[in-house]
Amino acid sequence: MKSNVNSENILELSQAIAMILFTKLCAYRDDSCEKVKLSRKERLVLNYVAQGETKLSIAELMGVTKHAVDFHFRNILKKNDTSRIVVAVANAVKSGLI
């Protein structure tokens, strides 16, 4: 029997599991799940990250340079007081920003 599992499916599944686990963790750590104010472009970047897009593909989708996407990433991380983008995505999902 041939399996339909490939690296893309595994990546999507692992991202979904990570998001679920982090969201559950946030329920116990309210301080890490504060609603932050993000610009329209920052929310767009987070949406693309949540969909599994890379920085380069996000730049292409937005019609900007990778440097511009890096700028938005840095702002998102700073506003969320974290160094991990998955934390920022989970915060945005939990607070309804994306």
Rosetta blueprint (number, residue, H / E / L):
1 M L
2 K L
3 S L
4 N L
5 V L
6 N L
7 S H
8 E H
9 N H
10 I H
11 L H
12 E H
13 L H
14 S H
15 Q H
16 A H
17 I H
18 A H
19 M H
20 I H
21 L H
22 F H
23 T H
24 K H
25 L H
26 C H
27 A H
28 Y H
29 R L
30 D H
31 D H
32 S H
33 C H
34 E L
35 K L
36 V L
37 K L
38 L L
39 S L
40 R H
41 K H
42 E H
43 R H
44 L H
45 V H
46 L H
47 N H
48 Y H
49 V H
50 A H
51 Q L
52 G L
53 E L
54 T L
55 K H
56 L H
57 S H
58 I H
59 A H
60 E H
61 L H
62 M H
63 G L
64 V L
65 T L
66 K H
67 H H
68 A H
69 V H
70 D H
71 F H
72 H H
73 F H
74 R H
75 N H
76 I H
77 L H
78 K H
79 K H
80 N L
81 D L
82 T L
83 S L
84 R L
85 I H
86 V H
87 V H
88 A H
89 V H
90 A H
91 N H
92 A H
93 V H
94 K H
95 S H
96 G L
97 L L
98 I L
